[in-house]
């Protein structure tokens, strides 16, 4: 089936940025990855910039291609149907809102617990937002996990991922992964769906 244009553009953009990252230019990471705000006092590391709330979502870990592959595969598998449902304009707004919400949740959480001052990259926040939409609008479609090859309804699939991310985040399991950013992407997606429907916390549009 043909990939709709916005989903295809997002996949191409992420792959292009990945190839640019492979050039090894550290300035790309320093400028566009999501850095936590600088604490007071002398610190010799890149600083947080407002644009990083979006740009980090188009970068990936260059130590393994798996990070890029699984995000783009999920974007292709689930994003295509969501784009056809939402239309291209709202779909890109939805994806970017999920990216930004994921970034904000990550910054709040790491600031609260005092996490390490390392940059975050990856489109996972946007992907998790799309997963939420898929589970809400196509709840009975069957989904098969690569590591658990048994079909399950999309609503169960999405709920399972959300519970696992919450568990991993609270317990500190699977460290090195921004679990609360993934949940933040779902939160941003949910708020966008509520906005589209004109429901709480947004007034119904006339």
C-alpha positions in Angstrom: 0.0 0.0 0.0 1.3 3.5 -0.9 2.7 5.5 2.0 0.8 8.8 2.4 2.9 11.9 1.8 3.4 13.3 5.3 4.4 9.9 6.7 6.8 9.4 3.8 8.3 12.9 4.3 8.8 12.2 8.0 10.6 8.9 7.3 12.8 10.5 4.6 13.6 13.4 6.9 14.6 11.2 9.7 16.8 9.0 7.5 18.4 12.0 5.9 19.3 13.5 9.3 20.7 10.1 10.4 23.0 10.1 7.4 24.0 13.6 8.3 24.7 12.5 11.9 27.0 9.8 10.6 29.3 12.5 9.3 30.5 12.6 12.8 30.1 16.3 13.3 29.5 16.8 17.0 28.2 20.3 16.4 25.0 18.7 15.0 24.3 16.8 18.2 25.3 19.8 20.3 22.9 22.1 18.5 19.9 19.9 17.8 19.7 17.2 20.4 17.6 17.9 23.5 19.9 19.0 26.3 18.7 19.7 29.9 18.9 23.3 31.0 22.2 24.4 32.3 22.5 24.5 36.1 24.0 27.6 37.8 27.8 27.8 37.9 30.4 27.0 35.3 29.4 24.1 33.1 31.2 23.0 30.0 28.5 21.3 27.9 26.0 22.4 25.3 23.0 24.4 26.5 19.3 23.9 26.1 17.8 25.9 23.2 14.1 26.2 22.5 14.3 24.7 19.0 15.6 21.5 20.5 12.0 20.7 21.7 11.4 19.7 18.0 14.7 19.0 16.4 15.7 16.2 18.8 12.8 14.2 17.4 14.4 13.9 14.0 17.7 12.6 15.3 18.7 9.1 16.4 21.4 7.2 18.2 24.1 6.5 15.6 25.7 3.7 17.7 23.1 1.3 16.2 20.7 1.6 13.3 18.0 -0.3 15.4 16.9 2.9 17.0 16.1 4.5 13.7 14.7 1.3 12.1 12.1 0.5 14.8 10.9 4.1 15.0 10.5 4.4 11.2 8.9 0.9 10.9 6.3 1.9 13.5 5.8 5.2 11.8 5.1 3.4 8.5 2.9 0.7 10.1 0.7 2.9 12.3 1.2 6.5 11.0 -0.1 5.8 7.5 -3.6 4.9 8.7 -3.6 7.8 11.2 -2.6 10.3 8.4 -5.4 9.0 6.2 -7.8 9.4 9.1 -6.6 12.9 10.3 -5.6 14.4 7.0 -2.0 15.6 6.4 -2.3 19.0 8.1 -3.7 17.8 11.4 -1.5 14.7 11.3 1.8 16.7 11.2 0.5 19.0 13.9 -0.4 15.9 16.0 3.1 14.4 15.4 4.9 17.6 16.4 2.7 18.1 19.4 3.6 14.6 20.6 7.3 15.3 20.1 7.2 18.6 22.1 5.1 17.0 24.9 7.5 14.1 25.1 10.4 16.6 25.4 8.7 18.6 28.1 7.8 15.5 30.1 11.4 14.3 29.8 12.8 17.7 31.0 10.4 17.9 33.9 11.2 14.3 35.0 15.0 14.6 34.7 14.9 18.0 36.4 12.9 16.5 39.3 15.0 13.3 39.8 18.3 14.9 38.9 19.1 12.7 35.9 22.4 12.8 34.1 23.1 15.8 31.8 23.0 13.8 28.6 21.2 14.7 25.4 18.0 13.0 24.2 17.3 12.1 20.6 14.7 10.0 18.8 11.3 10.2 17.2 9.8 7.9 19.8 7.7 10.6 21.4 5.9 11.2 18.1 5.6 7.4 17.5 4.1 6.8 20.9 1.6 9.6 20.2 0.7 7.8 16.9 0.4 4.5 18.8 -2.1 6.0 21.2 -4.2 7.4 18.3 -4.1 4.0 16.6 -5.4 2.3 19.7 -8.1 4.8 20.2 -9.4 4.9 16.6 -8.7 1.3 15.5 -9.1 -0.5 18.9 -10.1 -3.9 17.5 -7.5 -4.2 14.7 -5.1 -7.1 15.4 -1.4 -6.2 16.0 1.5 -8.7 16.3 4.7 -7.9 18.3 7.9 -9.1 16.8 9.0 -10.4 20.2 5.5 -11.8 21.0 4.1 -13.3 17.8 0.5 -13.6 18.9 -2.2 -11.2 17.6 -3.8 -8.8 20.0 -6.3 -6.0 19.7 -4.7 -2.6 19.1 -6.2 -1.2 22.3 -4.5 -4.0 24.3 -1.3 -3.5 22.4 -1.2 0.2 23.2 -2.3 -0.2 26.9 0.5 -2.8 27.3 3.1 -0.5 26.0 1.9 2.3 28.2 2.0 0.1 31.4 5.4 -1.2 30.5 6.8 2.3 30.0 5.3 3.5 33.3 6.8 0.4 35.1 10.2 0.8 33.5 10.2 4.5 34.3 9.2 4.2 37.9 11.5 1.3 38.7 14.5 2.5 36.7 14.5 -0.7 34.6 15.9 -0.6 31.1 18.0 2.5 31.9 19.2 4.7 29.1 15.7 4.9 27.6 13.6 8.0 28.2 10.4 6.1 29.3 8.7 9.2 30.6 9.3 10.9 27.2 7.4 8.0 25.6 4.5 8.6 28.0 4.7 12.3 27.3 4.3 11.6 23.7 1.1 9.7 24.5 -0.1 12.6 26.7 0.5 15.1 23.9 -1.4 12.9 21.5 -4.3 12.5 23.8 -4.6 16.2 24.3 -4.5 16.7 20.5 -7.3 14.2 20.1 -9.3 15.9 22.8 -8.8 19.2 21.0 -9.9 17.7 17.7 -13.1 16.4 19.4 -13.7 19.6 21.3 -13.6 17.8 24.7 -12.0 18.4 28.1 -9.8 20.3 28.7 -10.8 22.2 25.5 -14.0 23.9 24.9 -16.2 22.5 22.2 -15.5 24.3 18.9 -18.4 25.9 17.2 
